[in-house]
Amino acid sequence: MAEIQLPAVILRKNKDRRLRAGHLWVYSNEVDTRKTPLSGFEPGSTVVIQTSTGKPVGSGYLNPHSLICARLLTRQPAAAFDTAFFVERIRTALALREALFDAPYYRLVYGEGDFLPGLVVDRYGDVLVVQLTTAGMERCRTAILEALQQVMKPRGMLLRNDSPVRKLEQLELYTETIGEVSARVTLEEGGTRFEVPLGEGQKTGWFFDQRSNRLAMHKYVRGRRVLDVFSYIGAWGVQAARTGATGVSCVDTSELAQELLMRNAATNGVNDSVHLEAGEAFKVLKEMRAARRHFGVVIVDPPAFIKRRKDIRNGEQAYHRLNQQAMQLLEPGGFLISSSCSMHLAAERLQEILQQAAHHLGRRLQVVERGFQAMDHPVHPAIPETAYLKTLFCRLLPA
């Protein structure tokens, strides 16, 4: 790796401890702004991070406008974040996926989990969907794209830089296509084929992080009626029908999701057993309860109700309300599969919320299995935030 001299960012006294324990983030209030005023740096600037005594901790990039103002990319005191640097990191990430998966469909780069904070890459065969979520990675865009070309040799790349998280870095939102990228691709999971929208779908089009939890679902749904809430394009629901559910009701508001849901059901020959319940989740669940409908399995996989710490109280209330409504639709001895992708909600807290909801209904709750994000989302052991997804498989019993 080429070495260069980088401008220094000096931390306040004792603010290097978390970094030395392995973390990669520097918060703006940890910087000694008397010695290194943040206003002196452009967004995405490459810097060396130093302790209050001037000892280097590592190098990375900085954005003076962000609460997380700096992120480490290497422990070396000076480095050029060029094509060669990203080639090495991407090859390392690829080696893990190739060791774990038989087919080329997975999250290739998972930000901090792959020591590339601010970069996400999903692989759909010979097409890559790339997200640059920080000013530092946006500034390294050319080197990143060249490295992906060298290592992966994709037919095309879609830059989905339209995530609201970019606004926190004061970055513009945009999408861009490089090479040949189809609007939709096909992948297989759990013996089920899915048509996935890359440019117009949610996030990068598919949620690879739930792969192992959806496979774990199979044993719960056989011979049971299933309700899939926030169904999107049927990753849970269509797979449930394909693996033996007697009937599946899917709830979603998006017209695109509804169209692809039914198309995916037809592709897999289960369109007769998959039924669309178009509408807002909480409203549909309320209507189902009024109609005295019941299911053997209810799956709730909502979007993040807690995006920031200030959302915790309202978010926890939303999780409680959603799961309580779901429990009211379960048959005695039925199974609730409840997920949360909110980074600020721990698995233990989700379990407490489910227990409180069950207790409020006068029911007994058993947690029979726990699930987490799939193997292509490796957890950085010093960064709890990288372990964001939790899924609880529960059994609900009468009092």
VMD Tcl script that draws the C-alpha trace (Angstrom):
set ca {
  {0.00 0.00 0.00}
  {1.38 3.38 -0.96}
  {2.19 5.67 1.95}
  {1.72 9.44 1.97}
  {1.74 12.23 4.52}
  {-1.75 13.04 5.73}
  {-3.14 15.99 7.67}
  {-3.73 15.12 11.32}
  {-6.88 15.12 13.41}
  {-5.96 15.24 17.10}
  {-8.28 13.69 19.68}
  {-9.01 15.00 23.14}
  {-7.35 13.31 26.09}
  {-8.38 9.65 26.57}
  {-10.73 9.75 23.58}
  {-8.60 7.19 21.73}
  {-9.56 4.30 24.03}
  {-12.50 3.09 21.99}
  {-10.45 3.25 18.79}
  {-7.63 1.29 20.37}
  {-10.18 -1.35 21.40}
  {-10.99 -1.82 17.72}
  {-13.79 0.62 16.97}
  {-13.65 2.59 13.71}
  {-15.66 5.74 14.50}
  {-14.65 9.15 15.82}
  {-17.39 11.47 17.06}
  {-17.08 15.22 16.57}
  {-17.00 15.89 20.33}
  {-13.95 13.63 20.65}
  {-11.79 15.89 18.50}
  {-9.58 18.57 20.04}
  {-10.91 21.38 17.87}
  {-8.47 23.91 19.35}
  {-5.56 22.00 17.82}
  {-7.40 20.78 14.73}
  {-10.49 22.86 13.89}
  {-12.91 20.70 11.92}
  {-13.78 23.68 9.74}
  {-10.34 23.34 8.19}
  {-11.27 20.08 6.45}
  {-13.36 19.36 3.38}
  {-15.97 16.56 3.52}
  {-14.29 13.26 2.71}
  {-10.77 14.45 3.47}
  {-8.22 11.70 4.09}
  {-6.62 12.14 7.53}
  {-4.43 10.49 10.13}
  {-6.04 10.23 13.57}
  {-3.75 11.01 16.48}
  {-4.02 10.80 20.26}
  {-3.81 13.94 22.38}
  {-0.06 13.32 22.62}
  {0.35 13.08 18.86}
  {0.65 9.29 18.60}
  {-1.04 7.96 15.45}
  {-4.01 5.60 15.87}
  {-4.66 5.04 12.18}
  {-5.87 6.78 9.06}
  {-9.22 7.19 7.39}
  {-11.52 9.94 6.22}
  {-13.33 12.87 7.81}
  {-16.52 14.86 7.34}
  {-16.77 17.99 9.52}
  {-20.56 18.12 8.98}
  {-21.31 14.68 10.42}
  {-21.77 13.58 14.05}
  {-19.52 10.62 13.23}
  {-16.90 12.94 11.87}
  {-14.19 10.39 11.07}
  {-13.94 6.71 10.23}
  {-10.79 4.58 10.29}
  {-9.92 2.46 7.28}
  {-6.52 1.21 8.42}
  {-4.32 1.21 11.51}
  {-1.43 2.43 9.42}
  {-0.54 6.08 10.15}
  {-0.44 7.04 6.48}
  {-2.05 5.35 3.49}
  {-3.31 6.11 0.02}
  {-6.88 4.92 -0.37}
  {-6.38 4.08 -4.00}
  {-7.53 1.29 -6.30}
  {-4.96 -1.14 -4.88}
  {-6.23 -0.57 -1.34}
  {-9.83 -1.33 -2.30}
  {-8.83 -4.32 -4.46}
  {-7.24 -5.94 -1.41}
  {-10.28 -5.28 0.82}
  {-12.80 -6.44 -1.79}
  {-10.84 -9.64 -2.46}
  {-10.85 -10.36 1.26}
  {-14.61 -9.81 1.41}
  {-15.19 -11.96 -1.68}
  {-13.17 -14.85 -0.24}
  {-15.56 -15.05 2.73}
  {-18.67 -15.16 0.54}
  {-17.23 -17.70 -1.86}
  {-16.42 -19.95 1.09}
  {-19.99 -19.70 2.42}
  {-22.31 -19.57 -0.58}
  {-22.74 -21.77 -3.62}
  {-24.40 -19.12 -5.80}
  {-23.17 -15.54 -6.51}
  {-26.05 -13.81 -4.76}
  {-25.13 -12.10 -1.49}
  {-23.97 -8.93 0.21}
  {-20.42 -8.65 -1.05}
  {-19.35 -5.72 1.14}
  {-21.01 -4.88 4.45}
  {-19.51 -1.57 5.60}
  {-17.75 -1.76 8.93}
  {-18.22 -5.53 9.04}
  {-15.79 -5.74 6.11}
  {-13.61 -2.87 7.37}
  {-14.95 -0.55 4.67}
  {-17.22 1.87 6.57}
  {-19.59 3.73 4.29}
  {-19.59 1.13 1.50}
  {-22.25 -1.49 0.74}
  {-22.17 -3.76 -2.31}
  {-24.76 -6.42 -3.14}
  {-24.04 -9.02 -5.79}
  {-26.67 -10.35 -8.15}
  {-24.66 -12.67 -10.36}
  {-22.74 -10.46 -12.78}
  {-24.50 -7.27 -11.62}
  {-23.47 -5.23 -8.58}
  {-25.58 -2.71 -6.67}
  {-23.32 -0.20 -4.91}
  {-24.13 2.24 -2.12}
  {-21.70 4.98 -1.04}
  {-23.19 6.37 2.16}
  {-20.44 8.70 3.41}
  {-18.52 11.65 2.02}
  {-15.29 9.70 2.39}
  {-16.48 6.83 0.24}
  {-18.05 9.21 -2.25}
  {-14.65 10.88 -2.60}
  {-13.09 7.44 -3.19}
  {-15.74 6.56 -5.76}
  {-13.40 6.23 -8.74}
  {-10.98 3.95 -6.88}
  {-13.85 1.81 -5.53}
  {-15.46 1.33 -8.93}
  {-12.11 0.51 -10.55}
  {-11.41 -2.04 -7.81}
  {-14.83 -3.66 -8.27}
  {-14.18 -3.88 -12.01}
  {-10.80 -5.52 -11.44}
  {-11.96 -8.05 -8.85}
  {-15.52 -8.85 -9.94}
  {-15.55 -8.00 -13.68}
  {-19.29 -7.27 -13.55}
  {-21.50 -6.86 -16.58}
  {-22.90 -3.75 -14.94}
  {-23.10 -1.74 -11.74}
  {-26.03 0.22 -10.35}
  {-25.18 3.01 -7.93}
  {-28.13 3.31 -5.54}
  {-26.94 6.45 -3.80}
  {-30.47 7.50 -2.97}
  {-30.52 6.48 0.69}
  {-31.65 9.19 3.16}
  {-28.58 8.39 5.29}
  {-26.53 10.39 2.75}
  {-28.33 13.53 3.89}
  {-26.62 13.20 7.28}
  {-23.34 13.58 5.37}
  {-24.77 16.49 3.33}
  {-24.47 14.45 0.15}
  {-26.73 14.62 -2.87}
  {-28.99 11.68 -3.66}
  {-28.62 10.07 -7.06}
  {-28.70 6.80 -8.97}
  {-26.44 5.90 -11.86}
  {-25.97 2.92 -14.13}
  {-22.55 1.79 -15.34}
  {-22.49 -0.88 -18.03}
  {-25.49 -3.15 -18.56}
  {-27.97 -3.49 -15.71}
  {-31.42 -5.03 -16.12}
  {-34.29 -3.41 -14.27}
  {-34.99 -6.76 -12.62}
  {-32.95 -9.86 -11.87}
  {-33.85 -13.39 -10.81}
  {-32.41 -15.23 -7.83}
  {-33.19 -18.40 -5.92}
  {-33.50 -18.89 -2.18}
  {-34.77 -21.90 -0.31}
  {-35.83 -23.63 -3.51}
  {-37.93 -20.60 -4.51}
  {-37.29 -18.27 -7.45}
  {-37.79 -14.52 -7.11}
  {-37.85 -11.63 -9.53}
  {-36.14 -8.70 -7.80}
  {-36.38 -5.00 -8.77}
  {-32.94 -3.39 -8.57}
  {-33.58 0.25 -9.40}
  {-37.10 0.76 -8.08}
  {-37.20 -1.69 -5.18}
  {-36.43 -1.10 -1.52}
  {-32.78 -0.59 -0.56}
  {-30.77 -2.58 -3.13}
  {-33.78 -4.65 -4.19}
  {-33.49 -7.70 -1.91}
  {-32.89 -8.28 1.79}
  {-30.05 -10.79 1.92}
  {-29.73 -10.27 5.68}
  {-32.86 -12.35 6.39}
  {-31.73 -15.34 4.33}
  {-30.97 -17.70 7.24}
  {-34.12 -16.66 9.13}
  {-36.32 -17.34 6.12}
  {-34.76 -20.78 5.78}
  {-35.40 -21.40 9.49}
  {-39.05 -20.46 8.89}
  {-39.71 -23.57 6.76}
  {-40.29 -25.96 9.65}
  {-42.84 -23.65 11.30}
  {-45.15 -23.08 8.33}
  {-45.75 -26.58 6.95}
  {-49.46 -27.41 7.16}
  {-50.37 -24.02 8.65}
  {-52.11 -20.85 7.50}
  {-49.58 -18.02 7.38}
  {-49.85 -14.23 7.60}
  {-46.88 -12.27 6.22}
  {-46.96 -8.60 7.31}
  {-44.78 -6.10 5.40}
  {-44.44 -8.79 2.76}
  {-42.65 -6.71 0.07}
  {-42.15 -9.04 -2.94}
  {-42.83 -12.27 -1.06}
  {-39.45 -13.33 0.28}
  {-41.16 -14.79 3.37}
  {-44.68 -15.42 2.10}
  {-44.03 -17.03 -1.26}
  {-41.31 -19.17 0.27}
  {-43.74 -20.23 3.01}
  {-46.29 -21.30 0.39}
  {-43.60 -23.09 -1.59}
  {-42.52 -25.08 1.47}
  {-45.91 -26.34 2.60}
  {-48.12 -23.63 4.10}
  {-51.80 -24.34 3.42}
  {-52.47 -20.69 2.62}
  {-50.58 -17.38 2.87}
  {-51.97 -13.87 3.25}
  {-49.49 -11.10 2.41}
  {-49.86 -7.49 3.57}
  {-48.14 -4.56 1.84}
  {-49.00 -1.04 0.63}
  {-46.65 -0.75 -2.36}
  {-48.20 -1.38 -5.78}
  {-44.82 -2.47 -7.15}
  {-44.37 -4.92 -4.28}
  {-47.88 -6.27 -4.77}
  {-47.30 -6.80 -8.50}
  {-44.02 -8.65 -7.98}
  {-45.40 -10.61 -5.04}
  {-48.11 -12.16 -7.19}
  {-45.74 -12.62 -10.10}
  {-43.29 -14.47 -7.85}
  {-46.15 -16.59 -6.51}
  {-47.16 -17.52 -10.06}
  {-43.57 -18.29 -11.07}
  {-43.37 -20.80 -8.22}
  {-46.78 -22.31 -8.89}
  {-48.35 -21.14 -5.62}
  {-50.51 -18.26 -6.82}
  {-53.65 -20.16 -5.76}
  {-52.47 -20.29 -2.14}
  {-50.96 -16.77 -1.87}
  {-53.47 -13.98 -1.27}
  {-52.81 -10.26 -1.33}
  {-54.11 -8.05 1.48}
  {-53.36 -4.58 0.14}
  {-53.19 -1.84 2.75}
  {-51.37 -0.28 5.68}
  {-50.24 -2.96 8.12}
  {-51.77 -1.71 11.36}
  {-55.11 -1.02 9.67}
  {-55.22 -4.43 7.95}
  {-54.38 -6.24 11.20}
  {-57.18 -4.38 12.99}
  {-59.64 -5.34 10.26}
  {-58.53 -8.98 10.41}
  {-59.12 -9.09 14.14}
  {-62.59 -7.59 13.70}
  {-63.32 -10.31 11.13}
  {-62.12 -12.95 13.64}
  {-59.45 -14.28 11.30}
  {-56.73 -16.51 12.72}
  {-53.45 -17.99 11.51}
  {-51.07 -20.71 12.56}
  {-48.04 -18.49 11.86}
  {-47.76 -14.70 11.76}
  {-44.57 -13.12 10.37}
  {-43.82 -9.45 11.10}
  {-40.72 -8.04 9.41}
  {-41.25 -4.27 9.50}
  {-38.95 -1.45 8.42}
  {-36.85 0.10 11.18}
  {-39.14 1.90 13.61}
  {-36.09 3.29 15.43}
  {-33.70 5.08 13.06}
  {-32.13 7.36 15.68}
  {-31.79 7.31 19.44}
  {-34.46 9.97 19.80}
  {-36.92 7.56 18.15}
  {-36.47 4.82 20.78}
  {-39.58 5.54 22.86}
  {-41.99 5.89 19.94}
  {-40.31 3.03 18.11}
  {-40.64 0.63 21.01}
  {-44.32 1.55 21.29}
  {-44.74 0.74 17.58}
  {-43.07 -2.66 18.01}
  {-45.32 -3.37 20.99}
  {-48.47 -2.40 19.12}
  {-47.54 -4.34 15.99}
  {-46.63 -7.54 17.80}
  {-49.66 -7.37 20.06}
  {-51.92 -7.06 17.03}
  {-50.09 -10.00 15.44}
  {-50.58 -12.13 18.59}
  {-54.32 -11.42 18.55}
  {-54.51 -13.20 15.18}
  {-52.64 -16.33 16.27}
  {-54.32 -19.66 16.90}
  {-53.57 -21.25 20.31}
  {-50.11 -22.77 20.06}
  {-49.39 -20.74 16.93}
  {-46.02 -19.24 16.07}
  {-45.02 -15.59 15.87}
  {-41.89 -14.80 13.84}
  {-40.95 -11.26 14.82}
  {-38.05 -9.26 13.41}
  {-36.45 -5.89 14.01}
  {-33.74 -4.27 11.91}
  {-33.48 -1.29 14.28}
  {-29.87 -0.98 15.36}
  {-30.94 0.78 18.59}
  {-33.20 -2.09 19.70}
  {-31.35 -4.99 21.30}
  {-32.60 -8.55 20.92}
  {-33.19 -8.71 24.68}
  {-35.36 -5.57 24.51}
  {-37.39 -6.98 21.61}
  {-37.94 -10.11 23.69}
  {-39.14 -7.96 26.61}
  {-41.57 -6.14 24.32}
  {-42.99 -9.44 23.05}
  {-43.37 -10.75 26.61}
  {-45.14 -7.54 27.68}
  {-47.52 -7.78 24.71}
  {-48.31 -11.43 25.47}
  {-48.82 -10.71 29.16}
  {-51.16 -7.83 28.31}
  {-53.27 -10.28 26.28}
  {-53.24 -12.85 29.05}
  {-51.14 -15.28 27.01}
  {-47.97 -17.27 27.68}
  {-45.00 -16.79 25.36}
  {-42.19 -19.21 24.59}
  {-39.11 -18.16 22.62}
  {-38.10 -21.31 20.76}
  {-35.44 -19.97 18.39}
  {-33.37 -16.83 17.84}
  {-32.13 -15.60 14.50}
  {-29.69 -12.94 13.44}
  {-28.38 -11.44 10.22}
  {-27.01 -13.81 7.60}
  {-23.33 -14.70 7.22}
  {-22.75 -12.15 4.46}
  {-23.31 -9.45 7.10}
  {-20.32 -10.17 9.38}
  {-20.34 -8.44 12.76}
  {-17.41 -6.26 13.77}
  {-16.79 -7.42 17.37}
  {-15.87 -3.91 18.57}
  {-18.88 -2.25 16.91}
  {-22.19 -3.44 18.39}
  {-24.04 -1.38 15.79}
  {-23.05 -3.89 13.09}
  {-25.21 -6.55 14.79}
  {-28.50 -4.87 13.98}
  {-30.90 -7.63 12.89}
  {-32.70 -9.87 15.32}
  {-35.55 -12.35 14.75}
  {-37.41 -14.24 17.46}
  {-39.38 -17.40 16.73}
  {-42.05 -17.61 19.42}
  {-44.93 -19.87 20.42}
  {-48.04 -18.31 21.90}
  {-50.14 -20.33 24.38}
  {-53.37 -19.68 26.27}
  {-53.07 -18.46 29.86}
}
mol new
graphics top color blue
foreach p $ca { graphics top sphere $p radius 0.5 }
foreach p [lrange $ca 0 end-1] q [lrange $ca 1 end] { graphics top cylinder $p $q radius 0.2 }
display resetview
